Amino acid sequence: MVYITINKYSPKLIKKLDDSLKHKKTFVLFYMDGCGPCNAVRPEWNKIKNVLNSSFHHRKDVSIVDIDQNYTRHLKHMKNDLRGFPTMRFYENNQYENYEDSPILNKDRTIDSFVEWIKVKLNNKNITNNEIKTHTQGSKGLKRKTIKHKKYTKKKRKHTIKNRRKSMKQ
């Protein structure tokens, strides 16, 4: 697996990314400096290389890339049709799929959803649960659990409070 970061400190890597887009399965994060949502997604995206075990790192046909939007115009093998930031895409055979259009259910832009996306795009055969490192947090090594729950919206909350008040009056 190849990791490429293109920003103001590494613009010379654009040729490497162009080759990657042409010949490899490439997962790309396009971001813009100073963008709040981009600043939230980038740390999660950068965890990919730490989360996948070394048994997956031998794959040379896969690239993980993050690129500053200022350098996208220099790419030859990519249409510059980005409409918003951050944008995550999977490129293969001169075709791409946006992360938001992928078949995964949980698209919350966390490391767990990115790993699930990678699994789906690589046909689930290439990454097993044994090849994914367990997230640890703190010096005690407590395992971080991902809790999936329904969103509790303000509308639902108001409705619930209204029902409680009605039942209390009766």
C-alpha positions as CSV (number, residue, x, y, z in Angstrom):
1,M,0.0,0.0,0.0
2,V,1.3,3.4,-0.9
3,Y,0.5,6.5,1.1
4,I,0.8,9.9,-0.6
5,T,0.2,13.3,0.9
6,I,0.3,16.3,-1.4
7,N,0.4,19.8,0.1
8,K,2.5,22.9,-0.1
9,Y,5.4,20.9,1.3
10,S,5.3,18.0,-1.2
11,P,4.0,19.3,-4.6
12,K,6.5,17.1,-6.5
13,L,4.5,14.0,-5.6
14,I,1.8,14.9,-8.2
15,K,3.5,12.7,-10.8
16,K,3.4,9.7,-8.4
17,L,-0.3,10.4,-7.8
18,D,-1.0,10.6,-11.6
19,D,0.6,7.2,-12.0
20,S,-1.4,5.8,-9.1
21,L,-4.7,7.1,-10.6
22,K,-3.8,5.4,-13.9
23,H,-2.6,2.0,-12.6
24,K,-3.8,1.4,-9.0
25,K,-6.9,1.3,-6.9
26,T,-6.7,4.7,-5.3
27,F,-8.6,6.2,-2.3
28,V,-8.3,10.0,-2.3
29,L,-9.3,12.7,0.2
30,F,-9.5,16.1,-1.4
31,Y,-9.4,18.8,1.2
32,M,-9.1,22.6,1.5
33,D,-6.9,24.4,4.1
34,G,-9.0,26.3,6.6
35,C,-12.1,24.2,6.0
36,G,-13.7,23.1,9.3
37,P,-15.2,19.8,8.0
38,C,-11.8,19.1,6.2
39,N,-9.9,19.6,9.5
40,A,-12.3,17.2,11.2
41,V,-11.9,14.5,8.5
42,R,-8.2,14.6,7.9
43,P,-7.1,13.1,11.3
44,E,-9.6,10.2,10.7
45,W,-8.2,9.7,7.2
46,N,-4.6,9.7,8.4
47,K,-5.5,6.8,10.9
48,I,-5.9,4.4,7.9
49,K,-2.2,3.7,7.7
50,N,-2.1,3.0,11.5
51,V,-5.3,0.8,11.6
52,L,-4.5,-1.6,8.8
53,N,-2.1,-4.3,9.8
54,S,1.2,-4.9,8.2
55,S,-0.2,-8.0,6.4
56,F,-2.1,-5.5,4.2
57,H,0.8,-3.1,3.6
58,H,2.4,-5.5,1.1
59,R,-0.3,-4.6,-1.5
60,K,1.3,-2.4,-4.1
61,D,-1.9,-2.1,-6.2
62,V,-3.6,0.2,-3.6
63,S,-2.9,3.8,-2.8
64,I,-4.3,6.0,0.0
65,V,-3.9,9.7,-0.9
66,D,-4.8,13.1,0.6
67,I,-4.3,16.1,-1.5
68,D,-4.8,19.9,-1.0
69,Q,-7.3,21.2,-3.5
70,N,-4.8,23.8,-4.8
71,Y,-2.8,21.0,-6.5
72,T,-5.7,19.1,-8.2
73,R,-5.4,21.2,-11.3
74,H,-2.0,19.7,-12.0
75,L,-3.4,16.1,-12.2
76,K,-3.6,14.8,-15.8
77,H,-5.6,11.6,-15.1
78,M,-8.4,13.2,-13.2
79,K,-11.3,15.4,-14.1
80,N,-11.3,18.5,-11.9
81,D,-15.0,18.4,-11.1
82,L,-14.9,18.8,-7.3
83,R,-17.9,20.7,-6.0
84,G,-17.2,20.7,-2.3
85,F,-14.7,19.8,0.4
86,P,-13.9,17.4,1.8
87,T,-14.4,14.9,-1.0
88,M,-13.4,11.3,-0.7
89,R,-13.2,9.2,-3.9
90,F,-12.2,5.7,-5.0
91,Y,-10.5,5.6,-8.4
92,E,-10.1,2.5,-10.5
93,N,-9.6,2.1,-14.3
94,N,-10.2,5.8,-15.0
95,Q,-13.6,5.7,-13.2
96,Y,-14.4,7.0,-9.7
97,E,-17.0,6.6,-7.0
98,N,-17.7,9.2,-4.3
99,Y,-17.6,8.0,-0.7
100,E,-21.0,9.5,-0.2
101,D,-22.4,7.3,-3.1
102,S,-20.8,4.1,-1.8
103,P,-23.0,1.2,-0.7
104,I,-21.8,1.3,3.0
105,L,-24.5,2.1,5.5
106,N,-22.5,4.2,8.0
107,K,-21.0,7.2,6.2
108,D,-20.0,9.2,9.3
109,R,-16.5,10.0,8.1
110,T,-14.8,8.1,10.9
111,I,-11.9,5.6,10.6
112,D,-14.4,2.7,11.0
113,S,-16.5,3.9,8.0
114,F,-13.3,4.4,5.9
115,V,-12.1,0.9,6.7
116,E,-15.5,-0.5,5.8
117,W,-15.5,1.5,2.5
118,I,-12.0,0.0,1.7
119,K,-13.3,-3.5,2.5
120,V,-16.3,-3.0,0.1
121,K,-14.2,-1.6,-2.7
122,L,-11.6,-4.3,-2.5
123,N,-14.3,-7.0,-2.5
124,N,-14.0,-8.0,1.1
125,K,-11.5,-10.6,0.2
126,N,-8.4,-8.5,0.8
127,I,-9.0,-7.3,4.3
128,T,-10.3,-9.5,7.1
129,N,-11.2,-8.5,10.6
130,N,-7.9,-10.1,11.8
131,E,-6.0,-7.6,9.6
132,I,-7.5,-4.6,11.3
133,K,-5.8,-3.4,14.4
134,T,-7.9,-2.7,17.4
135,H,-8.1,1.0,18.3
136,T,-6.6,1.7,21.7
137,Q,-7.0,4.8,23.7
138,G,-4.9,6.1,26.6
139,S,-2.0,4.5,28.4
140,K,-4.2,1.7,29.9
141,G,-5.0,0.4,26.4
142,L,-8.7,0.6,26.8
143,K,-10.5,-0.5,23.6
144,R,-12.6,2.0,21.9
145,K,-16.0,0.7,20.9
146,T,-18.0,2.2,18.1
147,I,-21.6,2.6,19.3
148,K,-24.1,2.7,16.5
149,H,-27.3,4.4,17.5
150,K,-30.2,6.3,16.0
151,K,-29.9,10.0,15.9
152,Y,-32.0,11.7,18.6
153,T,-33.2,14.8,16.8
154,K,-34.7,17.9,18.3
155,K,-38.0,17.1,16.7
156,K,-38.3,13.7,18.3
157,R,-37.2,15.2,21.6
158,K,-40.0,17.8,21.5
159,H,-42.5,15.2,20.5
160,T,-41.4,13.0,23.5
161,I,-41.6,15.9,25.9
162,K,-45.0,16.9,24.7
163,N,-46.3,13.3,25.2
164,R,-44.9,13.2,28.7
165,R,-46.6,16.4,29.6
166,K,-49.9,15.1,28.2
167,S,-49.6,11.9,30.2
168,M,-48.7,13.8,33.4
169,K,-51.9,15.9,33.1
170,Q,-54.1,12.9,32.8
